[in-house]
């Protein structure tokens, strides 16, 4: 979207919106203008962060959220109004951001969905910084892993009552978000999922008590760290800045690395190929073979996108044909039609262990034809994702480059 601006009467001809901040000796407005930023979470923190980015001159944003606007959001958000109740947070935030942006030629898109399963890793690779404005451990863990895999920094933030925190994570740092998680936090990250790794039907999400002034303070620090990093002015990775508004105290904690943390893995060189998740698994495998990835390449999602072919009924053990990505399945799907009733509540079922046929890798030699003829999207691979390909000698990494522009445009 392009906007035209005019200088007010009597103002210097070369005056810009950003003259005052450009007086800072280390400030680099061109870098800020060119930077691609993903904002994950468009609630109270996300609203403040988007607003701060726009006023500083950022103009390339992807705003992500899977929630809708509620009445209680309105006292803590600058981009939402009463008429927006019930609408999708990401889309409304992006629409208001385009109206508010002070820079011409803005590119502000929105993604409504679950980033942990529906946003390709290649989108993260396109970003310069990812800003986490999240309220749950599960999403933070995914952002941490995604950024680490593709070599991108991210800045986490969180709020509770009058307190909040900000942490900057570099892909080359010896410490990551996962390193500092307690057993309780890891348990919280699993609360949406049953022991069978399908979605629970009823999950009571905890709501953190907070006010707008706290999100304003914490977001200001988060965006300031983002600017410092982009302008090479001393953002320090591996620290957690904690602000307690009740006592007006700041503390800085040095985070400790955890030996053997599995989240420190990263992809080697990533190759862009003219592939899309709208292609069938069979077509992608054959194109990989033609591109020099071995005679019988194996497409491996490395545990990020499990696909369930068959599962046993929780009540009777009867095999149920599912043929769907694991992330879309619920407890209801694990109870067969022959015993499924209101009296046989699936969330209470558990008389028999559930056996599942779960696939995380696909090849023409070992994968059944029914699955080979499904698209990558059908088996759970999102647009612009990065896949590991085993070529017979080792793993190489391929991005679905034909999806990039579509993925960056969001899904408004």
GUMARSE-997430 format. One record per residue (C-alpha): residue number from 1; residue in three letters; x negated, y negated, z negated. Coordinates in steps of 0.25 Angstrom, whole numbers, plus 5000, padded with zeros to 4 digits. Example, Ala and Ser with C-alpha at 12.3 -4.5 7.8 and 13.67 -1.06 7.14 Angstrom:
<sites>
{1; ALA; {4951; 5018; 4969}},
{2; SER; {4945; 5004; 4971}},
</sites>
This chain:
<sites>
{1; UNK; {5000; 5000; 5000}},
{2; UNK; {4994; 4987; 5004}},
{3; UNK; {4998; 4974; 4997}},
{4; UNK; {4994; 4960; 5001}},
{5; UNK; {4991; 4949; 4991}},
{6; UNK; {4989; 4934; 4992}},
{7; UNK; {4981; 4925; 4983}},
{8; UNK; {4989; 4915; 4976}},
{9; UNK; {4989; 4900; 4980}},
{10; UNK; {4977; 4892; 4974}},
{11; UNK; {4969; 4905; 4971}},
{12; UNK; {4955; 4907; 4976}},
{13; UNK; {4956; 4914; 4989}},
{14; UNK; {4946; 4925; 4985}},
{15; UNK; {4954; 4928; 4971}},
{16; UNK; {4958; 4943; 4969}},
{17; UNK; {4966; 4950; 4958}},
{18; UNK; {4953; 4956; 4952}},
{19; UNK; {4944; 4944; 4951}},
{20; UNK; {4943; 4944; 4936}},
{21; UNK; {4939; 4959; 4935}},
{22; UNK; {4929; 4957; 4946}},
{23; UNK; {4921; 4947; 4937}},
{24; UNK; {4917; 4959; 4929}},
{25; UNK; {4903; 4962; 4933}},
{26; UNK; {4904; 4977; 4936}},
{27; UNK; {4918; 4977; 4942}},
{28; UNK; {4920; 4983; 4956}},
{29; UNK; {4933; 4979; 4961}},
{30; UNK; {4930; 4986; 4975}},
{31; UNK; {4928; 4999; 4967}},
{32; UNK; {4941; 4998; 4959}},
{33; UNK; {4949; 4994; 4972}},
{34; UNK; {4944; 5007; 4979}},
{35; UNK; {4945; 5017; 4967}},
{36; UNK; {4955; 5028; 4968}},
{37; UNK; {4961; 5030; 4954}},
{38; UNK; {4971; 5041; 4950}},
{39; UNK; {4980; 5038; 4938}},
{40; UNK; {4985; 5051; 4932}},
{41; UNK; {4997; 5047; 4923}},
{42; UNK; {5006; 5036; 4926}},
{43; UNK; {5012; 5034; 4912}},
{44; UNK; {5009; 5023; 4902}},
{45; UNK; {4993; 5025; 4904}},
{46; UNK; {4995; 5027; 4918}},
{47; UNK; {5003; 5014; 4920}},
{48; UNK; {4993; 5006; 4913}},
{49; UNK; {4981; 5012; 4921}},
{50; UNK; {4988; 5010; 4934}},
{51; UNK; {4991; 4995; 4930}},
{52; UNK; {4977; 4993; 4926}},
{53; UNK; {4971; 4999; 4938}},
{54; UNK; {4979; 4990; 4947}},
{55; UNK; {4976; 4977; 4940}},
{56; UNK; {4961; 4981; 4942}},
{57; UNK; {4962; 4983; 4957}},
{58; UNK; {4963; 4998; 4958}},
{59; UNK; {4972; 5001; 4970}},
{60; UNK; {4970; 5016; 4973}},
{61; UNK; {4978; 5024; 4963}},
{62; UNK; {4985; 5038; 4962}},
{63; UNK; {4994; 5038; 4951}},
{64; UNK; {4998; 5052; 4946}},
{65; UNK; {5009; 5056; 4936}},
{66; UNK; {5020; 5067; 4935}},
{67; UNK; {5030; 5061; 4926}},
{68; UNK; {5042; 5051; 4928}},
{69; UNK; {5044; 5038; 4921}},
{70; UNK; {5052; 5038; 4908}},
{71; UNK; {5058; 5027; 4900}},
{72; UNK; {5047; 5027; 4889}},
{73; UNK; {5037; 5025; 4900}},
{74; UNK; {5042; 5011; 4903}},
{75; UNK; {5036; 5005; 4890}},
{76; UNK; {5022; 5010; 4893}},
{77; UNK; {5021; 5008; 4908}},
{78; UNK; {5019; 4995; 4917}},
{79; UNK; {5023; 5002; 4930}},
{80; UNK; {5036; 5008; 4926}},
{81; UNK; {5050; 5002; 4924}},
{82; UNK; {5064; 5006; 4920}},
{83; UNK; {5068; 5009; 4934}},
{84; UNK; {5056; 5019; 4935}},
{85; UNK; {5061; 5029; 4925}},
{86; UNK; {5062; 5043; 4930}},
{87; UNK; {5052; 5040; 4942}},
{88; UNK; {5039; 5046; 4944}},
{89; UNK; {5028; 5039; 4936}},
{90; UNK; {5017; 5040; 4947}},
{91; UNK; {5025; 5035; 4958}},
{92; UNK; {5031; 5023; 4951}},
{93; UNK; {5017; 5019; 4945}},
{94; UNK; {5011; 5019; 4959}},
{95; UNK; {5022; 5011; 4965}},
{96; UNK; {5021; 5000; 4954}},
{97; UNK; {5005; 5001; 4955}},
{98; UNK; {5006; 4998; 4970}},
{99; UNK; {5015; 4986; 4967}},
{100; UNK; {5005; 4981; 4956}},
{101; UNK; {4992; 4984; 4963}},
{102; UNK; {4984; 4971; 4965}},
{103; UNK; {4975; 4977; 4976}},
{104; UNK; {4979; 4978; 4991}},
{105; UNK; {4979; 4992; 4998}},
{106; UNK; {4982; 5000; 4986}},
{107; UNK; {4984; 5015; 4986}},
{108; UNK; {4992; 5019; 4975}},
{109; UNK; {4999; 5033; 4975}},
{110; UNK; {5006; 5041; 4965}},
{111; UNK; {5007; 5056; 4962}},
{112; UNK; {5018; 5062; 4954}},
{113; UNK; {5015; 5076; 4950}},
{114; UNK; {5007; 5085; 4941}},
{115; UNK; {4992; 5081; 4944}},
{116; UNK; {4988; 5095; 4937}},
{117; UNK; {4994; 5103; 4949}},
{118; UNK; {4998; 5093; 4960}},
{119; UNK; {4987; 5083; 4962}},
{120; UNK; {4975; 5088; 4971}},
{121; UNK; {4961; 5087; 4965}},
{122; UNK; {4957; 5080; 4978}},
{123; UNK; {4966; 5068; 4974}},
{124; UNK; {4957; 5067; 4961}},
{125; UNK; {4945; 5068; 4970}},
{126; UNK; {4950; 5055; 4978}},
{127; UNK; {4950; 5047; 4965}},
{128; UNK; {4939; 5038; 4959}},
{129; UNK; {4945; 5039; 4945}},
{130; UNK; {4957; 5047; 4939}},
{131; UNK; {4964; 5040; 4927}},
{132; UNK; {4971; 5049; 4917}},
{133; UNK; {4983; 5042; 4911}},
{134; UNK; {4989; 5056; 4906}},
{135; UNK; {4996; 5061; 4893}},
{136; UNK; {4993; 5076; 4894}},
{137; UNK; {4981; 5085; 4893}},
{138; UNK; {4984; 5094; 4905}},
{139; UNK; {4984; 5082; 4915}},
{140; UNK; {4971; 5077; 4909}},
{141; UNK; {4964; 5090; 4910}},
{142; UNK; {4968; 5091; 4925}},
{143; UNK; {4963; 5077; 4928}},
{144; UNK; {4950; 5080; 4921}},
{145; UNK; {4948; 5093; 4929}},
{146; UNK; {4952; 5087; 4942}},
{147; UNK; {4943; 5075; 4941}},
{148; UNK; {4931; 5084; 4936}},
{149; UNK; {4933; 5093; 4948}},
{150; UNK; {4933; 5082; 4958}},
{151; UNK; {4923; 5073; 4951}},
{152; UNK; {4931; 5061; 4948}},
{153; UNK; {4932; 5053; 4935}},
{154; UNK; {4944; 5052; 4926}},
{155; UNK; {4948; 5043; 4915}},
{156; UNK; {4958; 5049; 4904}},
{157; UNK; {4967; 5041; 4895}},
{158; UNK; {4977; 5044; 4885}},
{159; UNK; {4986; 5036; 4874}},
{160; UNK; {4993; 5040; 4861}},
{161; UNK; {5000; 5030; 4852}},
{162; UNK; {4990; 5018; 4851}},
{163; UNK; {4978; 5026; 4855}},
{164; UNK; {4972; 5031; 4868}},
{165; UNK; {4960; 5036; 4875}},
{166; UNK; {4952; 5035; 4888}},
{167; UNK; {4941; 5044; 4893}},
{168; UNK; {4933; 5044; 4906}},
{169; UNK; {4929; 5057; 4912}},
{170; UNK; {4918; 5058; 4923}},
{171; UNK; {4917; 5070; 4932}},
{172; UNK; {4902; 5071; 4929}},
{173; UNK; {4903; 5070; 4914}},
{174; UNK; {4900; 5081; 4904}},
{175; UNK; {4914; 5079; 4897}},
{176; UNK; {4928; 5080; 4903}},
{177; UNK; {4942; 5078; 4897}},
{178; UNK; {4943; 5093; 4896}},
{179; UNK; {4931; 5094; 4887}},
{180; UNK; {4938; 5086; 4875}},
{181; UNK; {4951; 5094; 4875}},
{182; UNK; {4955; 5101; 4862}},
{183; UNK; {4963; 5114; 4862}},
{184; UNK; {4975; 5106; 4858}},
{185; UNK; {4974; 5097; 4871}},
{186; UNK; {4971; 5110; 4879}},
{187; UNK; {4984; 5115; 4874}},
{188; UNK; {4992; 5103; 4877}},
{189; UNK; {4987; 5104; 4891}},
{190; UNK; {4994; 5117; 4892}},
{191; UNK; {5008; 5112; 4887}},
{192; UNK; {5015; 5112; 4900}},
{193; UNK; {5011; 5126; 4904}},
{194; UNK; {5015; 5139; 4898}},
{195; UNK; {5005; 5151; 4896}},
{196; UNK; {5008; 5156; 4910}},
{197; UNK; {5003; 5143; 4915}},
{198; UNK; {5017; 5138; 4921}},
{199; UNK; {5024; 5125; 4916}},
{200; UNK; {5032; 5126; 4904}},
{201; UNK; {5047; 5122; 4905}},
{202; UNK; {5048; 5114; 4893}},
{203; UNK; {5036; 5106; 4888}},
{204; UNK; {5037; 5094; 4878}},
{205; UNK; {5027; 5084; 4882}},
{206; UNK; {5022; 5076; 4871}},
{207; UNK; {5023; 5060; 4872}},
{208; UNK; {5012; 5052; 4867}},
{209; UNK; {5016; 5040; 4858}},
{210; UNK; {5010; 5027; 4864}},
{211; UNK; {5013; 5013; 4869}},
{212; UNK; {5009; 5005; 4881}},
{213; UNK; {4998; 4997; 4875}},
{214; UNK; {4990; 5009; 4872}},
{215; UNK; {4991; 5014; 4887}},
{216; UNK; {4987; 5000; 4891}},
{217; UNK; {4974; 5000; 4882}},
{218; UNK; {4970; 5014; 4886}},
{219; UNK; {4973; 5012; 4901}},
{220; UNK; {4965; 4999; 4901}},
{221; UNK; {4953; 5007; 4896}},
{222; UNK; {4955; 5018; 4906}},
{223; UNK; {4956; 5009; 4918}},
{224; UNK; {4944; 5001; 4912}},
{225; UNK; {4936; 5014; 4912}},
{226; UNK; {4940; 5017; 4926}},
{227; UNK; {4935; 5004; 4931}},
{228; UNK; {4922; 5005; 4923}},
{229; UNK; {4919; 5019; 4930}},
{230; UNK; {4923; 5014; 4944}},
{231; UNK; {4914; 5001; 4942}},
{232; UNK; {4903; 5009; 4936}},
{233; UNK; {4903; 5002; 4923}},
{234; UNK; {4902; 5012; 4912}},
{235; UNK; {4914; 5021; 4910}},
{236; UNK; {4909; 5032; 4901}},
{237; UNK; {4913; 5046; 4904}},
{238; UNK; {4916; 5056; 4892}},
{239; UNK; {4921; 5046; 4882}},
{240; UNK; {4935; 5044; 4876}},
{241; UNK; {4939; 5030; 4872}},
{242; UNK; {4949; 5030; 4861}},
{243; UNK; {4957; 5018; 4858}},
{244; UNK; {4966; 5018; 4845}},
{245; UNK; {4976; 5006; 4846}},
{246; UNK; {4981; 5008; 4832}},
{247; UNK; {4967; 5005; 4826}},
{248; UNK; {4961; 4997; 4838}},
{249; UNK; {4949; 5007; 4839}},
{250; UNK; {4942; 5012; 4851}},
{251; UNK; {4933; 5025; 4850}},
{252; UNK; {4925; 5031; 4861}},
{253; UNK; {4922; 5046; 4860}},
{254; UNK; {4912; 5054; 4868}},
{255; UNK; {4918; 5066; 4874}},
{256; UNK; {4911; 5079; 4872}},
{257; UNK; {4909; 5089; 4884}},
{258; UNK; {4914; 5103; 4882}},
{259; UNK; {4904; 5114; 4886}},
{260; UNK; {4909; 5122; 4898}},
{261; UNK; {4921; 5113; 4901}},
{262; UNK; {4928; 5119; 4913}},
{263; UNK; {4933; 5106; 4918}},
{264; UNK; {4919; 5101; 4921}},
{265; UNK; {4920; 5109; 4934}},
{266; UNK; {4919; 5101; 4947}},
{267; UNK; {4921; 5104; 4962}},
{268; UNK; {4909; 5104; 4971}},
{269; UNK; {4909; 5096; 4984}},
{270; UNK; {4924; 5095; 4988}},
{271; UNK; {4927; 5096; 5003}},
{272; UNK; {4939; 5090; 5010}},
{273; UNK; {4946; 5098; 5020}},
{274; UNK; {4958; 5095; 5028}},
{275; UNK; {4967; 5104; 5020}},
{276; UNK; {4980; 5101; 5013}},
{277; UNK; {4989; 5108; 5002}},
{278; UNK; {5000; 5108; 5013}},
{279; UNK; {4992; 5119; 5020}},
{280; UNK; {4994; 5134; 5017}},
{281; UNK; {4984; 5141; 5009}},
{282; UNK; {4981; 5150; 5021}},
{283; UNK; {4978; 5138; 5030}},
{284; UNK; {4969; 5132; 5020}},
{285; UNK; {4961; 5144; 5018}},
{286; UNK; {4959; 5146; 5033}},
{287; UNK; {4955; 5131; 5034}},
{288; UNK; {4945; 5133; 5023}},
{289; UNK; {4939; 5145; 5030}},
{290; UNK; {4938; 5137; 5043}},
{291; UNK; {4931; 5126; 5036}},
{292; UNK; {4920; 5135; 5031}},
{293; UNK; {4925; 5140; 5018}},
{294; UNK; {4923; 5155; 5020}},
{295; UNK; {4930; 5165; 5028}},
{296; UNK; {4940; 5168; 5016}},
{297; UNK; {4940; 5155; 5008}},
{298; UNK; {4947; 5155; 4994}},
{299; UNK; {4955; 5143; 4990}},
{300; UNK; {4954; 5142; 4975}},
{301; UNK; {4962; 5132; 4966}},
{302; UNK; {4953; 5135; 4954}},
{303; UNK; {4964; 5136; 4944}},
{304; UNK; {4970; 5123; 4947}},
{305; UNK; {4982; 5127; 4955}},
{306; UNK; {4986; 5142; 4951}},
{307; UNK; {4997; 5148; 4960}},
{308; UNK; {5006; 5159; 4954}},
{309; UNK; {5011; 5169; 4964}},
{310; UNK; {5018; 5179; 4954}},
{311; UNK; {5021; 5179; 4939}},
{312; UNK; {5028; 5188; 4930}},
{313; UNK; {5041; 5184; 4923}},
{314; UNK; {5039; 5180; 4909}},
{315; UNK; {5051; 5188; 4905}},
{316; UNK; {5050; 5201; 4913}},
{317; UNK; {5037; 5201; 4920}},
{318; UNK; {5043; 5202; 4934}},
{319; UNK; {5035; 5196; 4945}},
{320; UNK; {5039; 5182; 4950}},
{321; UNK; {5035; 5177; 4963}},
{322; UNK; {5031; 5162; 4961}},
{323; UNK; {5021; 5158; 4971}},
{324; UNK; {5019; 5144; 4966}},
{325; UNK; {5008; 5136; 4959}},
{326; UNK; {5007; 5138; 4944}},
{327; UNK; {5009; 5123; 4941}},
{328; UNK; {5024; 5123; 4946}},
{329; UNK; {5028; 5136; 4939}},
{330; UNK; {5036; 5135; 4926}},
{331; UNK; {5040; 5145; 4915}},
{332; UNK; {5053; 5147; 4922}},
{333; UNK; {5045; 5153; 4934}},
{334; UNK; {5040; 5164; 4926}},
{335; UNK; {5053; 5170; 4923}},
{336; UNK; {5059; 5178; 4934}},
{337; UNK; {5074; 5177; 4939}},
{338; UNK; {5078; 5190; 4934}},
{339; UNK; {5077; 5186; 4920}},
{340; UNK; {5077; 5171; 4921}},
{341; UNK; {5088; 5165; 4913}},
{342; UNK; {5091; 5154; 4903}},
{343; UNK; {5089; 5164; 4892}},
{344; UNK; {5076; 5169; 4897}},
{345; UNK; {5069; 5156; 4895}},
{346; UNK; {5055; 5156; 4902}},
{347; UNK; {5048; 5147; 4892}},
{348; UNK; {5051; 5157; 4881}},
{349; UNK; {5048; 5169; 4890}},
{350; UNK; {5035; 5177; 4887}},
{351; UNK; {5039; 5191; 4885}},
{352; UNK; {5030; 5196; 4896}},
{353; UNK; {5016; 5190; 4900}},
{354; UNK; {5017; 5183; 4914}},
{355; UNK; {5008; 5188; 4925}},
{356; UNK; {5005; 5179; 4936}},
{357; UNK; {4998; 5180; 4949}},
{358; UNK; {4991; 5166; 4950}},
{359; UNK; {4982; 5162; 4962}},
{360; UNK; {4972; 5151; 4961}},
{361; UNK; {4964; 5155; 4974}},
{362; UNK; {4969; 5158; 4988}},
{363; UNK; {4963; 5166; 5000}},
{364; UNK; {4968; 5173; 5012}},
{365; UNK; {4961; 5185; 5008}},
{366; UNK; {4968; 5187; 4994}},
{367; UNK; {4980; 5177; 4994}},
{368; UNK; {4994; 5182; 4998}},
{369; UNK; {5000; 5177; 5011}},
{370; UNK; {5012; 5170; 5004}},
{371; UNK; {5002; 5161; 4997}},
{372; UNK; {4993; 5159; 5008}},
{373; UNK; {5005; 5153; 5016}},
{374; UNK; {5008; 5143; 5005}},
{375; UNK; {5003; 5129; 5006}},
{376; UNK; {4992; 5125; 4996}},
{377; UNK; {5003; 5116; 4990}},
{378; UNK; {5012; 5128; 4988}},
{379; UNK; {5001; 5135; 4980}},
{380; UNK; {4999; 5123; 4971}},
{381; UNK; {4987; 5116; 4978}},
{382; UNK; {4990; 5101; 4978}},
{383; UNK; {4987; 5091; 4989}},
{384; UNK; {4972; 5087; 4990}},
{385; UNK; {4967; 5097; 4980}},
{386; UNK; {4953; 5103; 4980}},
{387; UNK; {4952; 5118; 4981}},
{388; UNK; {4940; 5127; 4979}},
{389; UNK; {4937; 5136; 4990}},
{390; UNK; {4929; 5149; 4989}},
{391; UNK; {4922; 5151; 5002}},
{392; UNK; {4916; 5165; 4998}},
{393; UNK; {4903; 5158; 4993}},
{394; UNK; {4908; 5148; 4983}},
{395; UNK; {4918; 5137; 4980}},
{396; UNK; {4920; 5125; 4989}},
{397; UNK; {4930; 5114; 4986}},
{398; UNK; {4940; 5108; 4996}},
{399; UNK; {4949; 5097; 4995}},
{400; UNK; {4963; 5097; 5003}},
{401; UNK; {4959; 5084; 5010}},
{402; UNK; {4971; 5083; 5019}},
{403; UNK; {4979; 5080; 5007}},
{404; UNK; {4971; 5069; 5001}},
{405; UNK; {4979; 5057; 5007}},
{406; UNK; {4992; 5063; 5004}},
{407; UNK; {4988; 5066; 4990}},
{408; UNK; {4982; 5052; 4987}},
{409; UNK; {4995; 5046; 4992}},
{410; UNK; {5002; 5053; 4980}},
{411; UNK; {5017; 5058; 4981}},
{412; UNK; {5026; 5046; 4979}},
</sites>
